[in-house]
């Protein structure tokens, strides 16, 4: 059930030059499944008219904490980067569908760039269900590897960097871990990366879900700006996604 909640900012951590981690608190925090997102109202930003959709990075239901991993790309996210502890942030949540967590097998979670955001919540939930997830993270350079210790609490983690400054040099689809056997793949990141992962999964006959990052305005299926073409026709990513099985998308893989 969706709620509109005024969260209290507990922490605002600067992770690197253009990424922050917002830790928000509310005793009303609803259940949020891995892969779902929130829509944030940005106050005090004259040029930000619409809410901003943000992936859920992690959740601590017992403590009422919501973690948002945010890349600073414009006025709206820049304003969020200036929030101070104790300030309020109005959020609609939870939105969208969620990843399908398997009951068994060896899952591989792949995140590229800020697409790593939903993978922490997913890996935590998988471990809680007795799975042993493997996470593969791709970034441009070592300075872009963020929250490393948190990911390693719940998964075996591998890394690629485009410049070779950490982990294996290259892209996630070139990492040697892909020579091993996996039963399912979950992916979020740039579309070109997700399509390459989808092609790999398809060639190996591995079930694969991706989290689309289409531009969203309303987050509730009213504006239709996030529509994507599927084998069952056009679907709103914000309501019928953002998680899609690659078999349902019209990707050329």
Order of alpha helices (4+ residues) and beta strands (2+ residues): beta-beta-beta-beta-beta-alpha-beta-beta-alpha-beta-alpha-beta-beta-beta-alpha-beta-beta-beta-alpha-beta
